[in-house]
Amino acid sequence: MTSLGWCLVALPFVTVAYAYLGYPFILWVITRGKEWIVPPAPVAWPFISIVVPAYNEEGQIACTIQALLKQDYPLDRRQILILSDASSDRTDSIVSSFADRGVELMRMPERGGKTAAEN
């Protein structure tokens, strides 16, 4: 076998040996003797607003709101706002049924589209 053949046979073994032995060893040598800095305590959760534009979504809005309410985020730091773009179905009444759980409804007086509702 030629030297090129031996190189091609040895290359996968060298690569695996470097990945599992060589690189971790290099990292260990570099970090040995270094003093680790403890990160500061986490800051308070930021206040977030989740805005959901909706138009005639009575079939899906309840599931959407329930999924948002299940998120792991402090209730006092979260606002869920549903923008109803002059829905003509039961979307507004379904959203209003979640008012006791902190979900707010903002109804547009006339249909203007998603961008107008968000603005």
C-alpha positions as CSV (number, residue, x, y, z in Angstrom):
1,M,0.0,0.0,0.0
2,T,1.3,3.5,-0.8
3,S,1.8,6.2,1.7
4,L,-1.3,7.9,0.4
5,G,-3.3,4.8,1.2
6,W,-2.0,4.6,4.7
7,C,-2.9,8.3,5.2
8,L,-6.4,7.6,4.0
9,V,-6.7,4.6,6.4
10,A,-5.3,6.5,9.4
11,L,-7.2,9.7,8.9
12,P,-10.5,8.6,10.5
13,F,-8.6,7.1,13.5
14,V,-6.6,10.3,14.0
15,T,-9.8,12.4,13.7
16,V,-11.7,10.4,16.3
17,A,-8.7,10.3,18.6
18,Y,-8.3,14.1,18.3
19,A,-12.1,14.7,18.9
20,Y,-12.3,12.4,22.0
21,L,-8.8,12.7,23.5
22,G,-6.8,15.5,21.9
23,Y,-9.2,18.4,22.1
24,P,-10.5,17.8,25.6
25,F,-6.8,17.5,26.7
26,I,-6.0,20.8,25.1
27,L,-8.9,22.5,26.8
28,W,-7.9,21.0,30.2
29,V,-4.4,22.3,29.8
30,I,-5.6,25.8,28.8
31,T,-8.1,26.1,31.7
32,R,-5.8,24.6,34.4
33,G,-5.0,27.1,37.1
34,K,-7.5,29.7,35.9
35,E,-9.8,31.2,38.4
36,W,-13.5,30.9,37.5
37,I,-15.7,34.0,37.7
38,V,-19.1,33.3,39.2
39,P,-21.8,35.0,37.1
40,P,-23.9,37.6,38.9
41,A,-27.3,36.6,40.3
42,P,-30.0,36.5,37.6
43,V,-31.9,39.8,37.0
44,A,-35.7,40.0,37.5
45,W,-37.8,38.7,34.6
46,P,-38.6,41.4,32.1
47,F,-42.2,42.5,31.5
48,I,-43.4,41.1,28.2
49,S,-46.6,41.6,26.1
50,I,-47.8,38.8,23.9
51,V,-49.9,40.3,21.1
52,V,-52.1,38.0,19.0
53,P,-54.0,39.6,16.1
54,A,-57.2,37.7,15.3
55,Y,-60.0,37.9,12.8
56,N,-62.8,35.4,13.0
57,E,-60.8,32.8,14.9
58,E,-63.5,31.2,17.1
59,G,-62.3,27.7,16.2
60,Q,-58.7,28.3,17.3
61,I,-58.5,31.2,19.6
62,A,-59.4,29.2,22.8
63,C,-56.6,26.7,22.1
64,T,-54.1,29.5,21.4
65,I,-54.9,31.3,24.6
66,Q,-54.7,28.1,26.6
67,A,-51.3,27.4,25.1
68,L,-50.1,30.9,26.0
69,L,-51.4,30.6,29.6
70,K,-49.5,27.3,30.0
71,Q,-46.1,29.0,29.3
72,D,-43.7,29.0,32.1
73,Y,-43.4,32.7,32.7
74,P,-44.3,34.7,35.9
75,L,-47.9,35.9,35.7
76,D,-47.2,39.3,37.0
77,R,-44.6,39.9,34.3
78,R,-46.7,38.9,31.3
79,Q,-49.5,40.5,29.4
80,I,-51.6,38.6,26.9
81,L,-53.4,41.0,24.5
82,I,-55.7,39.7,21.8
83,L,-56.4,42.2,19.0
84,S,-59.7,41.4,17.4
85,D,-59.9,43.0,13.9
86,A,-63.7,43.6,14.0
87,S,-64.4,39.9,14.2
88,S,-68.0,38.9,13.2
89,D,-68.0,35.5,14.9
90,R,-67.7,34.5,18.6
91,T,-64.0,35.4,18.9
92,D,-64.6,38.4,21.2
93,S,-66.8,36.5,23.6
94,I,-64.4,33.5,23.7
95,V,-61.5,35.9,24.5
96,S,-63.6,37.7,27.1
97,S,-64.2,34.4,28.9
98,F,-60.4,34.4,29.7
99,A,-60.4,37.9,31.2
100,D,-60.3,36.5,34.8
101,R,-57.0,34.8,33.8
102,G,-55.3,38.0,32.7
103,V,-56.2,37.9,29.0
104,E,-57.1,41.3,27.6
105,L,-59.2,42.0,24.5
106,M,-58.8,45.0,22.2
107,R,-61.4,45.2,19.5
108,M,-60.9,47.3,16.4
109,P,-64.0,49.2,15.4
110,E,-63.7,48.3,11.8
111,R,-61.7,45.8,9.7
112,G,-58.3,47.2,8.9
113,G,-56.1,44.2,8.6
114,K,-53.3,42.7,10.7
115,T,-50.9,45.7,10.3
116,A,-53.5,48.3,11.3
117,A,-54.5,46.2,14.3
118,E,-50.9,45.9,15.5
119,N,-50.2,49.6,14.9
